[in-house]
Amino acid sequence: MPIRSAAMTILISCSLPALAAIEVPNHQSPIRIDGKLDEPAWATARQVELSIETRPGENTPAPVTTHAWLTADKDTLYVAFEALDPNPSAIRANLSDRDKAWGDDMVGIKLDTWNQGRLAYQFFINPYGVQQDSIENELTGEESDAWDGIWYSAGLQNDAGYVVEVALPLRMFNFDDSHQHQTWGIELVRFWPRDKTYRLSNTELDRNIACTLCQMSEMTGLDNLTASRQLQITPSLTLRRDEERAGPSQPWEQADKVDLGGDLRWNLTPDTLFNLTINPDFSQVEADAGQLDINTTFALFFPEKRPFYLDNADLFETYSTLIHTRNLAEPEFGTKLTGGRGDHSFALLQTRDEETNFLLPGNLSSDIAGLDRRSDNLALRYRYNHSDQLSIGAISTGRHSDDYHNYTFGVDGRYDFNSQTYAELLLVGSDTRYPDDLADQTEGEQATRSRQTDLNGYHWVAEIQHDSRNWDGFALYRYIDDEFRADLGFVENTDWGKGVAGGGYTWYPQQGFFHKIRLGGDVDETRNNAGERLEQESEFRLSGEGQYQSYLALWGVSRERRGRREREEDLAIEGNAPMFDETFAGLDIEFTPRGDLALELHLTYGDDIDFANNQLGTRTQINPYFKWQPLPQLVVELDHLWRELEVDGGTLFTANLSDLRLSWQFNVRNFLRLTAIYRDIERDPGLYQFDEVDPNTRILSTELLYGYKLNPQTVFYAGYADGRFNDGFDDNLEQLDRSVFAKFSYAWLL
């Protein structure tokens, strides 16, 4: 075949059985990452076959052939794939930015460097060599693609399929170098999206075992490898000009900003990483997804995207979100120490912030508060894996300013009764001192709760979960004392306790349109600390996964839920916050009719509380989405949300939110992206009994961004952004703010 050299022929004889340990040989000759696999080192590499289909089939023979090879030198692990295809013209491959090629054909490597079945690094590559990387956390059941490592890949397509070549520097990994013979967990994976998305692997996955990372193969042969103590220094320069004005006839006010900053990343030992950032620029180069905040009583959540906070962020995770670093708005500097040794892992974060932002929680609402003062912030996390069954941990956070502080300390643990059932427990206490004038800066429930300035509270969570091939079930109770606060996190409730139990059954049909069908549901009840009921709910969901990468779900909810308080200064519920009966249902549809087009439609209809007037209304919500890639370089995404609330007397509001993103990828390193987010809310002022509202609110936010990424830390960005608004009565959109910006950073590996 065109992609094989003479060395390739030799590799066939080195193939391993799928479930055998993979012993990686060492080589001394150089390897160039170009996708050609013509270096002598590949002639002695270990070959592994991805011969097992783990999804939708259940450990059945793979429908296509995939070869993988592994070899290593003293500081790098090399992996290569040959993905054969009976119809190469059907291969789905697009040029895109990092972490945005999901849905393409791709191959990948999962590595558990501690071989404990708890955490795994994931590296996936499409046929163009576009990289996807992430961290999979078995304890939380989540994957975070926000983590970005510096590694190297190349891909080449041909008339037999495609080839991918990968170099994974060991400096990226935390591992225990006290062991003379390294043994890592490994899984080699291929995604083959055709009539279905086939997941192919070198190892079987037992669906009767709840964890997946504990089923990975083992990789040996790394005995002579040593992790680099490499120092990475990344200086950065940011230039920005912001202009804004109070109205269309007002003069522009201009502000120029030049920031010099730098990051340091140092592997003190193979299992300990030190990060330092000085005068960082944490401006977003990717706009947050648009969200509607109409007719909601709780603060919106925005995920973290900033590199300094994302490095090893999984080590800080707990059952509740006790650490949410988006609260840190304008850091002067920050340090972080993360790592582990044997069964122990630890993480420490320290930041000085020019602003102090935190969430003010409640049981019927929450809001964001901001103090115009500097604060020192600290987070500590420790975990001990006592055995394969038991892990315990501790967490502490602190925020301190002149007349304000919030400290938390907690312990948590997980016990696995068997391969299908586990229990988790979290217990946290807090000590808080609010500024005396905080209540004057807030309103509603948050003002009432802020009048008590000295607070001492606690929070606990207990859960038991069972997952098997067909049956799953869980029971959970979460309690939050009325004086508990977690100001470095995102715990939006207080004076609140919720019990929930649920489960479901899953079928795996061997024939027909769907290959997976699940019927499930749960019931829950929420009360305040005084025992007054806040909510009681039951829900069901029937879902199926099938051909054309399709997902279909029909769901329904019936509940009793409180409206807003009639007397905000009184925190009592009974006689103060009316209870409403709500019943609503929805339909979710997702499918990919062809390789360049993905479609979604989400529908919701039924009862919804009108919180502005404390009455029951009828909500209709339609949320279509499409992603179209007419060319390998071009991506067009449109996400639109239409929401309408009908009440006695007419239509209270109609809200539209459109999020349009156009991206042209010149190659794997260069892109040009246009983002436009448009909000349009029409209200009937005559239907608002207690508030004065504008009949129309329209906001258009746009951003044009050019980006060059040599790697995740060596980047250049240049862009323009502006915001246009109307005044509530005039249809014209007036430009009231605009900015131009540029950022350059370069990662020096010393």
N, C-alpha and C positions, 0 to 999 in steps of 0.2 A: 504494500500500500504506500501511497506517496508520503505519509507521515512517518513511516518506519525507516530507520537506518539499519545498518548491519547489526549495530548493537542491540536494536530492538528485538531481533530474532532470538538473541541469547536470553533476553529477559523472560520469555515465555516459560522456560524451564524452571524459573525461580518462583512460580506461583505457589501460594499457600492455601490450605483449606480455609473456608470462610470463617470458622470459629476458632482457629488456632491463634496463639499469641503471635504477634508480628514482630520479628526481630529485624531491626533496622541496621544495615551495615554502615560502616564509616568509610569515607573516601577522602583523598587528599587533593585531587585535581579540581580545578575551578569549574563552576557551572554558570553559564550565562542564561538569564531568564528571558527567553525569546519565544518559547513555545515550540522549538524545533526538536528538542531532546536528542541532540547529536553529539553530546559530550561523552567521553569514555566513562565517567562516573555512573551514568545510567545503565551501563552494561552489567554492573554488579549490584544494582539496586534491587530491593525486595519487591516482588510483584504480588499484588492482591487483587482478587476478582470481586467486583460488586455484583454478585450473582443472585441476590435475594431481593425480592419485592416485599417491602414491609407495609406499603400503603399504595393503593387500596387493598391489594392482596395481602394475605396474612402469612408471611414467610413462604411465598410461592416463588418459583423460578422467575428471574428477571426477564422481561420481554426483549431487552436489548443488551448488548455486550458492553461492558465497561472495564477497562484495565486501569490499575493504579500502581505506581511505583514510589518507593520511599528510600531515601538515603540521607546521610547527615555528615557534616564535618564538625569541627570543635565548637562552632558558634551558630550553626544554622541547620534547621531541618528542611529538607527538600521533598516535595511531593509533586508527582506528575500524573495526569489522567489522559487516557485515550477513550473518548466517548463515541463509540460507533453508532451509526443511525441508518436504518434501512431506507429512509427518505430524507437525505440531508437538506433538501429544500424546505422541509417543514420545521427546521430548527428555529426556535424563537430566540433571537439575540438582538439586543439594541444597545447602542452607545448611551451611557447615562452616567450621572454622578455616582459617587460612592453610596452604597446602601439603598439604591433606588432601582435596582434591576430585578427585584423579586417578581416572579411570574415568567422570567426567561428560563430557557434551558440553563442548567448550572451543575457544577460539581463542587464538592466541599469536604472539609476536614473538621472534625470535632475532637478536641483534645482536653482531657481531664488530667492536668499536670500533677495533681495530688493523688489521683486514682482513688478518690473517696466517694465518687458518685454524687457530689454536692454542686460543683461548679464546672463549667466547660467553656473553653474558648471555641468559637465557631468562625470558620473562614470559608466563604463560598465565592465562586468565580463563574462568570458567564463566558460564552465563547469568544467575546472580545477582550477578556481579561479584566472586566469591571469587577471591583471588589465589594463584597458584603462581609462585614464582620460584626460579631456580637458576643455577649456573655449570656449563657443559659444558667439559671439558678434553679436547682431542683427543689430547694427548700421553699421558695416562693412560687414556683411554677411559672416564672416569667423569663422572657428573653429581652435583653436590652441591646438594641442596635446603635445606641448612642455612643457606646465605647468604640474608639478608633485606634487601631494599632498601626505601626509602620512596618509594612511587609511588601512583598513584591510578587507580581503575577503577570502572565502573558497568555494570550489565547490565539489560536489559529484555527480557522475553518478550512475544510477540504472536502473532496468528493466522497469521503467515507464517514464524515462526522466532524468532530473537532478535538483539538488537543489543548490542554491547559498545563502550564508549568508554574510552580509556586515555590517561593523561598520564605521561610518563617524564621526570622532571627530570634534566638533564644532570649535576647534582652527584653522581649515583650512579656515573657512569662514569669510568673511566680512559681517556684517549685522548691522542694526540700533537697538541698545539696548534701545533707548529712548522710544520705544513702549512697553507698558505693555503686550500687546497681539501680539505675532509674527504671521505674515501671510506670508508664502513663496509660490512662484510658484513651482509646481512640475509636472513632467510627468514621468511615469513608462513605460519602453519600453522593448520589446523583438524583437530581430532579428532572423528570422527563415529561413535560406538559404536552399532552396530545388530546385525545378524547377525554382523558382524565389526567390528573397530575400524579404520575407514578413516582414513588419514592423508592429508590434502590440503594442497597447497603451491602457492606461486607459481613454484617452480623445480623442474626435474627433478633426480633423484638417480641417479647411475650406480652400480650395485651392483658394478661392476668397479673402482671407485676406493675404496680402503680408508678414506679420510677423508671425513667428511660436511661439516665446517665449511668445508673448502676449496672446496665446491661451492655455497656460498651466492651469491645475487645481490649486486650492489653497489648501495649507496645513496649518492647525491650530493646536492648542493644545500645542504649544511650550511656553506657558506662564511662566512656571517655569524654563525655560532653561536660563543659563547664559553662555556667551562665556568665555573661559579660557583666562587669561592673561599670558598664558604659555610662557616661555622663552625657545627657542631652540638654543643650542650652538653646533656647528659642527666643531671640530678641524680636520685638515687634514695634512697628510704627503705625500709628493711626492718625489720619488727617480727616477733619470733619468741619463742615460749615452748615450751620442750622439757621434758618430764617423763619420767622413767624410774625403774624399780625393779628390784631383783635377783630378786624373786620375788613371787608373788601375795599373800603375807602381809607383805611388806616395805613400808616407807614410800616414798612418791614423793619423788624428788629433782628439784627444779625449777631451771631456768636460763632467765633472760630475756636477750634480746639485741636491741639497737637499733643498727642500722648506717646511717650516712649515707655515701653514696658518690656517685661521679659519673663520667661518661664524656665524653670530648671527641673529636670527629671533625672534622678540618680538612683540606680540600683545599688543600694548599699551592700546588699547580699543577694543571692539568687531568690530569696523569698521575702525581701524587704525593699520597698520602694519609697523614696522621698521625693515629694513635689514641692516646689516653691514658685509663687507668682508674685511679681512686684508691679504695682501700678498697672494692673491688667486692663485691657480693653475687652469688655464683655458685651459689646454691642452685637446684636443679632444680625447675621448675614442671611438668615432664612426667616422670613416672616412667620409668626405663629399662625396656625390655622384659625380662620375666622370663627367666632362663636357669638350666639345671640344671648343677651342677658335680660331679655324682656320676660316679665311674669315669672321670675325666679327669685327665691329668697336667699340662696346660698351663693357664696363667692365662686367664681370660675377658677378652674385648675388649669395651669399651663405647665408643660413638662420642661425639665432642664435640658439645655442643649450645649452648655459651655464646656469646653474640653477639660479645663482644670478640675471641675467638679465631677466630671464623668469618669475620670481615670480611677479604676478600682472602686467605683461607686457601689457596686453590688455588695461589697463587704459591710456597708453601713445599713443594709436593708433589715427591716423588722416587719412584723405582721401589720402594725399600724405605721402610718407615714410620720414618724417622729423626726425625720430629717428631710427637709425639702429645700434645697439650696437656692431655688428661685427667690426665696425670701431675702437673700443677700443681694442687694441691688447695686451698690457702688463700692466694692472692696478696694482698700488701699493696698493690701497685700494678703497673701494667704499661704499657709503651709499645710502639708498633708503627709502623713506617714502611714503606710499600709503594708500588710504582709502576713506572714505566718511561719510557723515552724511545727512540723509534725501535725498533731491534731489541733493545734492552736492557731487562730487567726485574729488579727487586730486591725483597727483603723482609727486614725486620729486626724481631725480637721480643725484648723484654727484660722480665723479670718477677722480682720478689722474692717468694719463697714462704715462708710460715710453716712448712710441712712439706716434706719431701723424700721423694717416693715414686718408685720406679723398678722396672723389671722385671729380675729375676735370671734370665737365660736358661740353657738347657741343651740337650743333644741328645735327652734323653728326657723332660724336664719343664721347667717354668718356674714362677715364683712372683713375687708382688709383695712388695717390701721397703719399709719405711718408716723414716725417720730423724726423730727428734723434734728437729729443728734447722732453722734458717732456711737458705735457699740462694738464690743469685743465678743466674738462668737466662738464656741468650742463644741465639738462633738467627739465622743469616744465610743468605740464599739469593740466588743471582745466576744469570741465564740470558741467553745471547746467541744470537739467531737469525741465524746467519751468512748463511743463504740459505733458500729454500724447502725445500732438502734437508737442511741441516745446522744443528743447534742444539747448543750446549754450555753447561755450567753448573757452578756450584760451590756447595757447602753446608758450613756449619760450625755446630756446636752446642756449648754449654758449660753445665755445672752445677758450682757451686762452693760448698762449705761449709767449716767449720773444719778438719775432718780428712777431707774427701771432695772428689773432683772427677771429672768425666768430660768429656772434650773429644773432638770428632770433627771431621774435615775430609775433604771428598771432592769429586770431580769426576764429572760425568756428561755424556752426549751421546746424540744420536739422529741417525741418517742414513737418509734415505729414498732408496732406490735407484731407485724409481719410484712410481707411484701405488698399487701393491699391496704392496710389500715394503719393510720398514724393519728397522733394527738399533738396539739400545739397549745402552749400557754404563754401569755405575756402579762406582766404586772409592772406598772410604772407609777411613780409618784412625782409630784411637781411642787415647786415653791416659786411664787410669783409676787413681784411688787410692781404695780402699775403707777405711772405718774398721776399726781393728784388731779390734773386737768384733762385726763384722757376722756372721761365721760362727756366733757364739753365739746370734744372734737368728733364725737360719734352720735348716732341717733338710734332710736328704736330699741330692740332687745339688747344690742351691744352697749348702748349708753347705760341702760339699767344695770347690766352685769359689770360694767367698768367702774361703777361708783364704789364698789368694794375693792380697795387697792391692795390689800394683803390677802393672798390666796394660798391655800395648801390643799391639794386634792390628789386623787389617784384614778387609775384607769387599768382595767384588766380585760383580757380576751381569752376565751377557752374554746377550742374547736376539736372535734373528732371527725375524720374523713375516711371514707372507704372507696376505693376505686378498683374495679376488676374489669374483665373483658366486656361484660354485659351490664353489670349492675354498678351504680355509684350512689353514694349517699353521704350526707354530712349533717352535723348539728353544731351550732355556733351560738355563743353568747358574748356580747360586747357591752361592757359597762364603763361609763365615764362620769365621774363625780362632778358636781356643779362647780367645784373650784379647781378642777384640773385644767392646765394649759400646757401646750407644747408649741411654743412660739417659734422654734426653729423648724417645725414640721408643718404638716397640713392635716390637722385633726379638727374638722369643722363642727363637731358636736360637743356639747357639754350638758350636764344635767340630763343624762340620756342613757337608756339601756335597751338593747335590742336582742331578742332571741329569734333564731331562724333555724328551720330544719327543712331539708329537701333531698331530692335524689332523682334518679332516672334509670331508664333501661335503653341500651343501645343494640340495634340489629346491624348485621353486616351481610346484606343480600349478595348472593353470588351472581345473580342475573338481574336485568332490568336497568332502568335509568339511574337509580340511586345505589351507591355502594355502602352508604352509612346512613342510618336513620336513628334518631334519638327522641324519646319522649320523656320529659322531665318537668319538674315544678318544685315549688317550695311554699311554705307558709311562714309568716313572721309577725311579731308583735313588738312595738316600741313603746316604752313608758318613760316618764321622767323619774327623778329620784324620789319624788313623793308618791309614786305609784299611779299617777294620772296617765291615761292612755294617750299617746301621740299618734299612733298609726297601727292599723292591723291590715295585713295584706296576704293574699294568696295569688299565685300566678302559675301558668303552665306554658310550656314551649314544645312544639313539635318541629323538628328540623331534619333536613336531609342534605347530604353531600352527594353529588353525582357527576354526570358527564359535563363536558365543557367547563370544568373547574367551577361547577355551579354549587350554590348554597341557597336553600330555601327554608324559611322559618315562619311559622304561624304561631303567634303568642297572644295571650290575654291576661289581664290583671283585674282583680276586684279588690277594692280596699276602702277602708275608712281612714281619712287623713284630716288633720287639723288645718284650718285656715290661719290667718295672722291674728295676733292679739288685738282686741279692741282697745285695751288699756296697756300701752307698751311699758308703762312704769310698773306694772304688776306682772310678775313672772308666773303667776298662777295660770293653770290651763283650764280647769273646769269653770264654766261661767264666764270665761274671758276669751277663749279661742274656740269658735264653733267647729263641730265635726261635720265633714262632708263625705257622702258615699260616692265613690268614683268607680266606673267600669269602663275600660278601654281595651283596645286590641290593636295588633299591628301585623304587618307582613314585611319580611325582608327577603329580597331577591338579589343574588349576585351570580353572574356568569360571564364567561369569556368565549363568545361565539367564534372568534378567530384569534390568531396570535397577536394582532396589532390592536385589539379592541377589548376593553374590559368595561362591563356595565353593572350598575347597582341601582336598586330602587328600594327605598324604605318608606313605608306608609304607617301612619298612626291615626286612629280615629276613636273619639269617645270623650268621657267626662274629664274636665280639668278645672281646678280651682282658679278663679280670678282673684289673685291675691290683692290687687289694687282696691277691689270693692268688697272682698270677702263674700263671694257668691260662687255658685257653680255655673260653669259654662261648658261649651262643647268645643273641643280642639280638633282641628284637622291639620295634619302635617304630612307634607310630601317632600322627600329628600332624594332626588336623583343624582347620580354621579357617573361620569364616564372618563376613561383614560384611553386616548387614541394615539398610536404611534405610526403615522402614515409613512415615515422614513425612519431608518435606524437611528438617525441623529435627532429627530424631532419628537417631543412629547407634549401633548395637549391634555390638560386635566381641568375638569370643571366639576365643582361640587356646589350644588344649589339646595337651599333649604327654604321652603315656603310653609309658613305657619299662620293659622287663623284661629281666633277665639270668638265664638258666638255666645252672647249672653242675652238675657231678657232685654229687649229694646233694640237689638241689632248686633253689628259686628264691632266688638271692642277694639281689636287691632288686627292688622294684617302685616306680617313681617316677612321680608325677603332677605336672604343672605347668599351672595354669590362669591365663590372663591375660584378665580381663574389663574392657572399657572401654565405658562408656555416656556419650554426649555429647548434650546438648541445646543447639542453636545458636539463640539468640533472634533474632539477625540476624548480619550479617557481622562485627560487632564484639564481641558478647556471647555467652559460652557458659558452661555448667555441665557439669563432667565428673566422673564417678565411676570410679576405677580400683581394681580388686581383683586382687591376685596371690596365688595360693594354691599352696604347695608341700607335698606329702605324700609322704614316702619311707618305705616299709616294708622292713626288713632282717631277715634271719635271722642272729642273732648266732652261732649254732652253725656257720655256714658260713664265718666269718671266722677264718682261721688265725692271723693276726699282729696284728690290731687288735681293740680293744674298741669296739663300736658300739652305739648306741641302737637298739632294735627299731623305733622309730617317731619320725620327725621331721616336725613340721607347723608351718608358718609362714604366717600370713595378714597381708598388708600391704595397707592400704586408704588411699585419698586422695580427698577431695572438694575440688574446685577450682572457684572462679568466676574468670572472666577477662574483662577488657575491654581490647580492643586498638584504639586509634585508629590506630596503625601499629606496626611491630615494636618500636619503642623507647618509644613512649608507651603504657604499659600499667598496669593495676591487677590484682593477683591477691590473692585471699583464700582460705585453705583450712585444712583439718584433715587430719591423717594419723596413723595409729597402726599398731602392730605387735603381733600376738598369736602366742604360741608355746606349745608343749607341752613337758613336761620329758623326753620320751622314753618314759615309761611310762604317763602319765596321758593319757586321751583329751581332756581339757578344754584348750581354747585360752585362755591367760591373757594379758590385756593387760599388756605390760611397757614399752611406750613409746608416747608420744602427743605431738602438737605442734599448735599453731595458728600461723598465719603470715599476714602480709600484706606486699605489696610494691607500691610505687608508683614509677614513673619517668615523666619527661616530657621529650620531645626539643624543645629550643629551637633553631630554625633562624635564625641571625643573619646 
